[in-house]
Amino acid sequence: MKDKKDKIYYFQEKSNDILDLQDELTIEEIGIYFILKAGYFKYAGELKKENANQRCKFYGDINKFNAMISKLFDEVDGNLVNNSWLSEINGIKEVSKKRSENAKSRWDNTKEPKPNPIPENPKETQLVLKETKPKSKLFIKPTIDEIKNYCLERKNNVNAESFSNYYEARGWKLKGIQMKDWKACVRTWEGNDYKPKQNNFTNNDRPSFLDTYQHILNK
């Protein structure tokens, strides 16, 4: 007999099956039937005849009880065997195993730490966002050769030296803000016929007389 702490497998009997039993068994025999089936499932199909008898020790007519055992089971090495019930038990075991595996999988997933959690404290949130914000690329002013090569690639007539002198005098800034992309400025000169728009200049950005003179000579 299995230990009482072992898992008990519960069976479900369909109403149609119970009605079928009424065609074959008496009410008394149906009671014996369910007592034996409950014991068989409790011990997961490992039920011995003496254990089955013990379950009905208070039953009046032990002969009817033994007759039902003979009708429901084959006796193999002292064990009572009902292949139909064993099939039910194995099916219940399989479902139980899958449910247990799924529950374990869900539990393992909930224990996995979430990457980069945002703290509830607003100050800490700002700190996290600040740390995760990508740093802007540091501007490196181009050489004359780099400007010339880019102008050749663009097939424009922008004078590389004038371009370099113009922005070198202004610290490579646009309206007081550090330049980010000198190639974009080359394309702007190209689109503006190789010179900045005069009506948009501030005092800081207005070309000097020397730059203007040099631009005229280059044309």
C-alpha atoms as an extended CHARMM CRD file, in Angstrom:
* protein
*
       219  EXT
         1         1  MET       CA              0.0000000000        0.0000000000        0.0000000000  PROA      1               0.0000000000
         2         2  LYS       CA              1.2330000000        3.4860000000       -0.7970000000  PROA      2               0.0000000000
         3         3  ASP       CA              2.0960000000        6.0090000000        1.8710000000  PROA      3               0.0000000000
         4         4  LYS       CA             -0.8000000000        8.2650000000        2.8510000000  PROA      4               0.0000000000
         5         5  LYS       CA              1.2760000000       11.3010000000        1.8470000000  PROA      5               0.0000000000
         6         6  ASP       CA              1.4370000000       10.1070000000       -1.7770000000  PROA      6               0.0000000000
         7         7  LYS       CA             -0.6790000000       11.9090000000       -4.3220000000  PROA      7               0.0000000000
         8         8  ILE       CA             -4.2890000000       10.7800000000       -4.7020000000  PROA      8               0.0000000000
         9         9  TYR       CA             -5.7580000000       10.6990000000       -8.2300000000  PROA      9               0.0000000000
        10        10  TYR       CA             -9.4310000000       11.5860000000       -8.4130000000  PROA      10              0.0000000000
        11        11  PHE       CA            -11.6810000000       10.1890000000      -11.1190000000  PROA      11              0.0000000000
        12        12  GLN       CA            -14.7890000000       11.6290000000      -12.7300000000  PROA      12              0.0000000000
        13        13  GLU       CA            -17.6590000000        9.3800000000      -13.6530000000  PROA      13              0.0000000000
        14        14  LYS       CA            -19.9320000000       10.5250000000      -16.4860000000  PROA      14              0.0000000000
        15        15  SER       CA            -23.6820000000       10.3550000000      -15.9110000000  PROA      15              0.0000000000
        16        16  ASN       CA            -24.1370000000        8.1210000000      -18.9550000000  PROA      16              0.0000000000
        17        17  ASP       CA            -21.6010000000        5.6640000000      -17.5650000000  PROA      17              0.0000000000
        18        18  ILE       CA            -23.4930000000        5.5170000000      -14.2740000000  PROA      18              0.0000000000
        19        19  LEU       CA            -26.7500000000        4.8320000000      -16.1470000000  PROA      19              0.0000000000
        20        20  ASP       CA            -24.9980000000        2.0250000000      -18.0210000000  PROA      20              0.0000000000
        21        21  LEU       CA            -23.9480000000        0.5420000000      -14.6900000000  PROA      21              0.0000000000
        22        22  GLN       CA            -27.6050000000        0.4320000000      -13.6140000000  PROA      22              0.0000000000
        23        23  ASP       CA            -28.3150000000       -1.8810000000      -16.5440000000  PROA      23              0.0000000000
        24        24  GLU       CA            -25.6590000000       -4.3500000000      -15.3630000000  PROA      24              0.0000000000
        25        25  LEU       CA            -25.4520000000       -4.0030000000      -11.5780000000  PROA      25              0.0000000000
        26        26  THR       CA            -27.7530000000       -3.6820000000       -8.6420000000  PROA      26              0.0000000000
        27        27  ILE       CA            -27.6720000000       -0.5990000000       -6.4210000000  PROA      27              0.0000000000
        28        28  GLU       CA            -25.6940000000       -2.5870000000       -3.8910000000  PROA      28              0.0000000000
        29        29  GLU       CA            -23.1490000000       -3.6740000000       -6.4830000000  PROA      29              0.0000000000
        30        30  ILE       CA            -22.8010000000       -0.1210000000       -7.8120000000  PROA      30              0.0000000000
        31        31  GLY       CA            -21.8260000000        0.9770000000       -4.2880000000  PROA      31              0.0000000000
        32        32  ILE       CA            -19.1400000000       -1.7260000000       -4.1760000000  PROA      32              0.0000000000
        33        33  TYR       CA            -17.9930000000       -0.6710000000       -7.6640000000  PROA      33              0.0000000000
        34        34  PHE       CA            -17.3000000000        2.9170000000       -6.6100000000  PROA      34              0.0000000000
        35        35  ILE       CA            -15.6470000000        1.8860000000       -3.3300000000  PROA      35              0.0000000000
        36        36  LEU       CA            -13.2130000000       -0.3020000000       -5.2770000000  PROA      36              0.0000000000
        37        37  LYS       CA            -12.5730000000        2.3510000000       -7.9420000000  PROA      37              0.0000000000
        38        38  ALA       CA            -11.8900000000        5.0220000000       -5.3110000000  PROA      38              0.0000000000
        39        39  GLY       CA             -9.3480000000        2.7270000000       -3.6440000000  PROA      39              0.0000000000
        40        40  TYR       CA             -7.7460000000        1.8500000000       -6.9840000000  PROA      40              0.0000000000
        41        41  PHE       CA             -7.2490000000        5.5150000000       -7.8940000000  PROA      41              0.0000000000
        42        42  LYS       CA             -6.0420000000        6.4200000000       -4.4090000000  PROA      42              0.0000000000
        43        43  TYR       CA             -3.1920000000        3.9350000000       -4.7140000000  PROA      43              0.0000000000
        44        44  ALA       CA             -2.5530000000        4.7870000000       -8.4130000000  PROA      44              0.0000000000
        45        45  GLY       CA             -3.3880000000        1.2930000000       -9.6420000000  PROA      45              0.0000000000
        46        46  GLU       CA             -1.2840000000       -0.5630000000       -7.0680000000  PROA      46              0.0000000000
        47        47  LEU       CA             -4.0810000000       -2.1540000000       -5.0490000000  PROA      47              0.0000000000
        48        48  LYS       CA             -3.7580000000       -5.6070000000       -3.4950000000  PROA      48              0.0000000000
        49        49  LYS       CA             -6.7180000000       -7.8590000000       -2.7780000000  PROA      49              0.0000000000
        50        50  GLU       CA             -6.2140000000       -7.7730000000        1.0120000000  PROA      50              0.0000000000
        51        51  ASN       CA             -6.1750000000       -3.9810000000        0.9370000000  PROA      51              0.0000000000
        52        52  ALA       CA             -9.3860000000       -3.9760000000       -1.0960000000  PROA      52              0.0000000000
        53        53  ASN       CA            -11.0190000000       -6.2840000000        1.4250000000  PROA      53              0.0000000000
        54        54  GLN       CA             -9.9410000000       -3.9920000000        4.2570000000  PROA      54              0.0000000000
        55        55  ARG       CA            -11.7210000000       -1.0600000000        2.6280000000  PROA      55              0.0000000000
        56        56  CYS       CA            -15.0160000000       -2.8980000000        2.9800000000  PROA      56              0.0000000000
        57        57  LYS       CA            -14.4430000000       -4.6340000000        6.3130000000  PROA      57              0.0000000000
        58        58  PHE       CA            -17.7600000000       -3.2850000000        7.5870000000  PROA      58              0.0000000000
        59        59  TYR       CA            -19.6470000000       -4.5150000000        4.5560000000  PROA      59              0.0000000000
        60        60  GLY       CA            -22.2020000000       -7.1620000000        5.4060000000  PROA      60              0.0000000000
        61        61  ASP       CA            -21.8390000000       -9.6850000000        2.5960000000  PROA      61              0.0000000000
        62        62  ILE       CA            -18.1160000000      -10.1680000000        1.8640000000  PROA      62              0.0000000000
        63        63  ASN       CA            -18.9950000000      -12.7550000000       -0.7950000000  PROA      63              0.0000000000
        64        64  LYS       CA            -20.6600000000      -10.0810000000       -2.9510000000  PROA      64              0.0000000000
        65        65  PHE       CA            -17.6420000000       -7.8890000000       -2.4350000000  PROA      65              0.0000000000
        66        66  ASN       CA            -15.2320000000      -10.6300000000       -3.5750000000  PROA      66              0.0000000000
        67        67  ALA       CA            -17.5000000000      -11.3890000000       -6.5310000000  PROA      67              0.0000000000
        68        68  MET       CA            -17.2530000000       -7.7710000000       -7.6650000000  PROA      68              0.0000000000
        69        69  ILE       CA            -13.4550000000       -7.8840000000       -7.3020000000  PROA      69              0.0000000000
        70        70  SER       CA            -13.3510000000      -10.9330000000       -9.5770000000  PROA      70              0.0000000000
        71        71  LYS       CA            -15.6000000000       -9.1490000000      -12.0800000000  PROA      71              0.0000000000
        72        72  LEU       CA            -13.5850000000       -5.9220000000      -12.2200000000  PROA      72              0.0000000000
        73        73  PHE       CA             -9.9770000000       -7.0720000000      -11.8410000000  PROA      73              0.0000000000
        74        74  ASP       CA             -7.4020000000       -9.5350000000      -13.0230000000  PROA      74              0.0000000000
        75        75  GLU       CA             -5.0550000000      -10.6290000000      -10.2720000000  PROA      75              0.0000000000
        76        76  VAL       CA             -1.3740000000      -10.4310000000      -11.2570000000  PROA      76              0.0000000000
        77        77  ASP       CA              1.3450000000      -11.2010000000       -8.6640000000  PROA      77              0.0000000000
        78        78  GLY       CA             -0.9860000000      -10.3040000000       -5.8130000000  PROA      78              0.0000000000
        79        79  ASN       CA             -1.9950000000       -6.9860000000       -7.4120000000  PROA      79              0.0000000000
        80        80  LEU       CA             -5.4530000000       -6.1610000000       -8.7340000000  PROA      80              0.0000000000
        81        81  VAL       CA             -5.2890000000       -4.9390000000      -12.3660000000  PROA      81              0.0000000000
        82        82  ASN       CA             -7.9670000000       -3.0420000000      -14.2980000000  PROA      82              0.0000000000
        83        83  ASN       CA             -6.4710000000       -1.8620000000      -17.6050000000  PROA      83              0.0000000000
        84        84  SER       CA             -9.2650000000        0.6110000000      -18.3000000000  PROA      84              0.0000000000
        85        85  TRP       CA             -8.7840000000        2.3260000000      -14.9430000000  PROA      85              0.0000000000
        86        86  LEU       CA             -4.9930000000        2.2560000000      -15.3480000000  PROA      86              0.0000000000
        87        87  SER       CA             -5.4100000000        4.1220000000      -18.6440000000  PROA      87              0.0000000000
        88        88  GLU       CA             -7.4930000000        6.7850000000      -16.8670000000  PROA      88              0.0000000000
        89        89  ILE       CA             -4.8630000000        7.1260000000      -14.1350000000  PROA      89              0.0000000000
        90        90  ASN       CA             -2.0220000000        7.5120000000      -16.6670000000  PROA      90              0.0000000000
        91        91  GLY       CA             -4.0130000000       10.1850000000      -18.5060000000  PROA      91              0.0000000000
        92        92  ILE       CA             -4.5400000000       12.1030000000      -15.2620000000  PROA      92              0.0000000000
        93        93  LYS       CA             -0.8220000000       11.7830000000      -14.4560000000  PROA      93              0.0000000000
        94        94  GLU       CA              0.1200000000       13.2170000000      -17.8590000000  PROA      94              0.0000000000
        95        95  VAL       CA             -2.2050000000       16.2070000000      -17.4820000000  PROA      95              0.0000000000
        96        96  SER       CA             -0.9260000000       16.7910000000      -13.9500000000  PROA      96              0.0000000000
        97        97  LYS       CA              2.6960000000       16.6830000000      -15.1530000000  PROA      97              0.0000000000
        98        98  LYS       CA              2.0600000000       19.2150000000      -17.9480000000  PROA      98              0.0000000000
        99        99  ARG       CA              0.2750000000       21.5860000000      -15.5730000000  PROA      99              0.0000000000
       100       100  SER       CA              3.1490000000       21.3330000000      -13.1180000000  PROA      100             0.0000000000
       101       101  GLU       CA              5.7210000000       22.0760000000      -15.8510000000  PROA      101             0.0000000000
       102       102  ASN       CA              3.7120000000       25.0600000000      -17.1120000000  PROA      102             0.0000000000
       103       103  ALA       CA              3.3450000000       26.4500000000      -13.5880000000  PROA      103             0.0000000000
       104       104  LYS       CA              7.1020000000       26.0550000000      -12.9790000000  PROA      104             0.0000000000
       105       105  SER       CA              7.8550000000       27.7980000000      -16.2830000000  PROA      105             0.0000000000
       106       106  ARG       CA              5.6050000000       30.7390000000      -15.3920000000  PROA      106             0.0000000000
       107       107  TRP       CA              7.1910000000       30.9550000000      -11.9480000000  PROA      107             0.0000000000
       108       108  ASP       CA             10.7230000000       30.9590000000      -13.4000000000  PROA      108             0.0000000000
       109       109  ASN       CA              9.7790000000       33.7300000000      -15.8370000000  PROA      109             0.0000000000
       110       110  THR       CA              8.4410000000       35.9420000000      -13.0480000000  PROA      110             0.0000000000
       111       111  LYS       CA             11.7080000000       35.5710000000      -11.1250000000  PROA      111             0.0000000000
       112       112  GLU       CA             13.8520000000       36.8260000000      -14.0210000000  PROA      112             0.0000000000
       113       113  PRO       CA             15.0190000000       40.4150000000      -13.3380000000  PROA      113             0.0000000000
       114       114  LYS       CA             13.6900000000       43.0530000000      -15.7090000000  PROA      114             0.0000000000
       115       115  PRO       CA             16.4380000000       44.9880000000      -17.5310000000  PROA      115             0.0000000000
       116       116  ASN       CA             16.9560000000       48.6510000000      -16.6440000000  PROA      116             0.0000000000
       117       117  PRO       CA             13.9990000000       49.0740000000      -14.2390000000  PROA      117             0.0000000000
       118       118  ILE       CA             12.7560000000       52.6600000000      -13.9030000000  PROA      118             0.0000000000
       119       119  PRO       CA             12.7210000000       53.6290000000      -10.2000000000  PROA      119             0.0000000000
       120       120  GLU       CA              9.5910000000       55.0730000000       -8.6570000000  PROA      120             0.0000000000
       121       121  ASN       CA             11.4400000000       58.0880000000       -7.2340000000  PROA      121             0.0000000000
       122       122  PRO       CA             11.2320000000       60.9600000000       -9.8100000000  PROA      122             0.0000000000
       123       123  LYS       CA             14.7840000000       62.0910000000       -9.0560000000  PROA      123             0.0000000000
       124       124  GLU       CA             16.0990000000       58.5750000000       -9.5590000000  PROA      124             0.0000000000
       125       125  THR       CA             14.0650000000       58.3170000000      -12.7850000000  PROA      125             0.0000000000
       126       126  GLN       CA             15.7130000000       61.4460000000      -14.1410000000  PROA      126             0.0000000000
       127       127  LEU       CA             19.1240000000       60.0480000000      -13.1790000000  PROA      127             0.0000000000
       128       128  VAL       CA             18.4470000000       56.7570000000      -15.0050000000  PROA      128             0.0000000000
       129       129  LEU       CA             17.1930000000       58.5680000000      -18.1100000000  PROA      129             0.0000000000
       130       130  LYS       CA             20.2240000000       60.8330000000      -18.0240000000  PROA      130             0.0000000000
       131       131  GLU       CA             22.5810000000       57.8650000000      -17.7920000000  PROA      131             0.0000000000
       132       132  THR       CA             20.8560000000       55.9450000000      -20.5940000000  PROA      132             0.0000000000
       133       133  LYS       CA             20.6250000000       58.9660000000      -22.9380000000  PROA      133             0.0000000000
       134       134  PRO       CA             23.2030000000       58.5420000000      -25.7330000000  PROA      134             0.0000000000
       135       135  LYS       CA             26.0040000000       61.0800000000      -25.6270000000  PROA      135             0.0000000000
       136       136  SER       CA             26.1850000000       63.5110000000      -28.5510000000  PROA      136             0.0000000000
       137       137  LYS       CA             29.0800000000       62.9520000000      -30.9260000000  PROA      137             0.0000000000
       138       138  LEU       CA             32.0420000000       65.2560000000      -30.2810000000  PROA      138             0.0000000000
       139       139  PHE       CA             32.6310000000       67.6290000000      -33.1980000000  PROA      139             0.0000000000
       140       140  ILE       CA             36.0510000000       67.3930000000      -34.8300000000  PROA      140             0.0000000000
       141       141  LYS       CA             36.8350000000       70.1660000000      -37.2620000000  PROA      141             0.0000000000
       142       142  PRO       CA             37.8060000000       68.9380000000      -40.7180000000  PROA      142             0.0000000000
       143       143  THR       CA             41.1270000000       69.4510000000      -42.4550000000  PROA      143             0.0000000000
       144       144  ILE       CA             41.4450000000       71.3420000000      -45.7240000000  PROA      144             0.0000000000
       145       145  ASP       CA             42.0240000000       68.0220000000      -47.5340000000  PROA      145             0.0000000000
       146       146  GLU       CA             38.8630000000       66.5230000000      -46.0550000000  PROA      146             0.0000000000
       147       147  ILE       CA             36.8360000000       69.5320000000      -47.2140000000  PROA      147             0.0000000000
       148       148  LYS       CA             38.4100000000       69.4180000000      -50.6810000000  PROA      148             0.0000000000
       149       149  ASN       CA             37.7520000000       65.6890000000      -51.0580000000  PROA      149             0.0000000000
       150       150  TYR       CA             34.1300000000       66.1200000000      -49.9930000000  PROA      150             0.0000000000
       151       151  CYS       CA             33.6500000000       68.9970000000      -52.4560000000  PROA      151             0.0000000000
       152       152  LEU       CA             35.1370000000       66.8600000000      -55.2280000000  PROA      152             0.0000000000
       153       153  GLU       CA             32.8160000000       64.0350000000      -54.2580000000  PROA      153             0.0000000000
       154       154  ARG       CA             29.8720000000       66.4570000000      -54.4420000000  PROA      154             0.0000000000
       155       155  LYS       CA             31.2190000000       67.8860000000      -57.7370000000  PROA      155             0.0000000000
       156       156  ASN       CA             30.6000000000       71.4510000000      -56.5830000000  PROA      156             0.0000000000
       157       157  ASN       CA             32.7160000000       74.5820000000      -56.8250000000  PROA      157             0.0000000000
       158       158  VAL       CA             32.8270000000       75.4190000000      -53.1340000000  PROA      158             0.0000000000
       159       159  ASN       CA             36.2820000000       76.6920000000      -52.2370000000  PROA      159             0.0000000000
       160       160  ALA       CA             37.5770000000       74.5150000000      -49.4100000000  PROA      160             0.0000000000
       161       161  GLU       CA             39.9780000000       77.1460000000      -48.0630000000  PROA      161             0.0000000000
       162       162  SER       CA             37.3150000000       79.8700000000      -47.9730000000  PROA      162             0.0000000000
       163       163  PHE       CA             34.9400000000       77.4950000000      -46.2530000000  PROA      163             0.0000000000
       164       164  SER       CA             37.5690000000       76.5690000000      -43.6640000000  PROA      164             0.0000000000
       165       165  ASN       CA             38.6610000000       80.1770000000      -43.0680000000  PROA      165             0.0000000000
       166       166  TYR       CA             35.0770000000       81.3250000000      -42.6800000000  PROA      166             0.0000000000
       167       167  TYR       CA             34.1850000000       78.8440000000      -39.9370000000  PROA      167             0.0000000000
       168       168  GLU       CA             37.6250000000       78.8060000000      -38.3320000000  PROA      168             0.0000000000
       169       169  ALA       CA             37.2010000000       82.5180000000      -37.6080000000  PROA      169             0.0000000000
       170       170  ARG       CA             33.8940000000       81.7170000000      -35.8940000000  PROA      170             0.0000000000
       171       171  GLY       CA             35.1620000000       78.7950000000      -33.8610000000  PROA      171             0.0000000000
       172       172  TRP       CA             33.1750000000       76.4070000000      -36.0750000000  PROA      172             0.0000000000
       173       173  LYS       CA             29.9280000000       77.6990000000      -34.6190000000  PROA      173             0.0000000000
       174       174  LEU       CA             26.5870000000       78.5100000000      -36.2060000000  PROA      174             0.0000000000
       175       175  LYS       CA             24.9280000000       81.5290000000      -34.5910000000  PROA      175             0.0000000000
       176       176  GLY       CA             26.8790000000       80.8880000000      -31.4220000000  PROA      176             0.0000000000
       177       177  ILE       CA             26.0910000000       77.1380000000      -31.2940000000  PROA      177             0.0000000000
       178       178  GLN       CA             28.7650000000       74.5060000000      -31.8230000000  PROA      178             0.0000000000
       179       179  MET       CA             28.6060000000       72.9880000000      -35.3040000000  PROA      179             0.0000000000
       180       180  LYS       CA             27.6270000000       69.2990000000      -35.4460000000  PROA      180             0.0000000000
       181       181  ASP       CA             28.0310000000       68.4090000000      -39.1310000000  PROA      181             0.0000000000
       182       182  TRP       CA             30.4390000000       70.3800000000      -41.3410000000  PROA      182             0.0000000000
       183       183  LYS       CA             29.3810000000       68.3890000000      -44.4080000000  PROA      183             0.0000000000
       184       184  ALA       CA             25.8550000000       69.7190000000      -44.0070000000  PROA      184             0.0000000000
       185       185  CYS       CA             27.3230000000       73.2380000000      -44.0300000000  PROA      185             0.0000000000
       186       186  VAL       CA             29.1690000000       72.4420000000      -47.2710000000  PROA      186             0.0000000000
       187       187  ARG       CA             25.8720000000       71.3550000000      -48.8090000000  PROA      187             0.0000000000
       188       188  THR       CA             24.2810000000       74.6150000000      -47.5730000000  PROA      188             0.0000000000
       189       189  TRP       CA             27.0040000000       76.6660000000      -49.2820000000  PROA      189             0.0000000000
       190       190  GLU       CA             26.4790000000       74.5750000000      -52.3600000000  PROA      190             0.0000000000
       191       191  GLY       CA             22.7340000000       75.2240000000      -52.3540000000  PROA      191             0.0000000000
       192       192  ASN       CA             23.2390000000       78.9450000000      -51.7280000000  PROA      192             0.0000000000
       193       193  ASP       CA             25.5710000000       79.3030000000      -54.7100000000  PROA      193             0.0000000000
       194       194  TYR       CA             28.6440000000       78.8550000000      -52.4870000000  PROA      194             0.0000000000
       195       195  LYS       CA             27.8880000000       81.6930000000      -50.0800000000  PROA      195             0.0000000000
       196       196  PRO       CA             25.7160000000       82.1180000000      -46.9460000000  PROA      196             0.0000000000
       197       197  LYS       CA             22.4430000000       84.0520000000      -47.1670000000  PROA      197             0.0000000000
       198       198  GLN       CA             23.3170000000       87.6560000000      -46.3490000000  PROA      198             0.0000000000
       199       199  ASN       CA             19.9200000000       88.5850000000      -44.8720000000  PROA      199             0.0000000000
       200       200  ASN       CA             20.0710000000       85.8830000000      -42.1860000000  PROA      200             0.0000000000
       201       201  PHE       CA             23.4040000000       86.8550000000      -40.6020000000  PROA      201             0.0000000000
       202       202  THR       CA             23.8140000000       88.2120000000      -37.1320000000  PROA      202             0.0000000000
       203       203  ASN       CA             26.6830000000       90.4880000000      -36.2280000000  PROA      203             0.0000000000
       204       204  ASN       CA             28.7150000000       87.4770000000      -35.1100000000  PROA      204             0.0000000000
       205       205  ASP       CA             28.1160000000       85.4880000000      -38.3350000000  PROA      205             0.0000000000
       206       206  ARG       CA             28.3710000000       88.3320000000      -40.8970000000  PROA      206             0.0000000000
       207       207  PRO       CA             31.2950000000       87.6560000000      -43.3180000000  PROA      207             0.0000000000
       208       208  SER       CA             34.2610000000       89.9330000000      -43.0150000000  PROA      208             0.0000000000
       209       209  PHE       CA             35.4140000000       92.1750000000      -45.8330000000  PROA      209             0.0000000000
       210       210  LEU       CA             38.3490000000       89.8230000000      -46.4080000000  PROA      210             0.0000000000
       211       211  ASP       CA             36.0650000000       86.7950000000      -46.7340000000  PROA      211             0.0000000000
       212       212  THR       CA             33.7650000000       88.5930000000      -49.1570000000  PROA      212             0.0000000000
       213       213  TYR       CA             36.7060000000       89.7900000000      -51.2360000000  PROA      213             0.0000000000
       214       214  GLN       CA             38.2070000000       86.3100000000      -51.2820000000  PROA      214             0.0000000000
       215       215  HSD       CA             34.8340000000       84.8580000000      -52.3390000000  PROA      215             0.0000000000
       216       216  ILE       CA             34.6400000000       87.2870000000      -55.2920000000  PROA      216             0.0000000000
       217       217  LEU       CA             38.1460000000       86.3570000000      -56.3990000000  PROA      217             0.0000000000
       218       218  ASN       CA             37.3290000000       82.6530000000      -56.2750000000  PROA      218             0.0000000000
       219       219  LYS       CA             34.3760000000       83.1700000000      -58.5850000000  PROA      219             0.0000000000
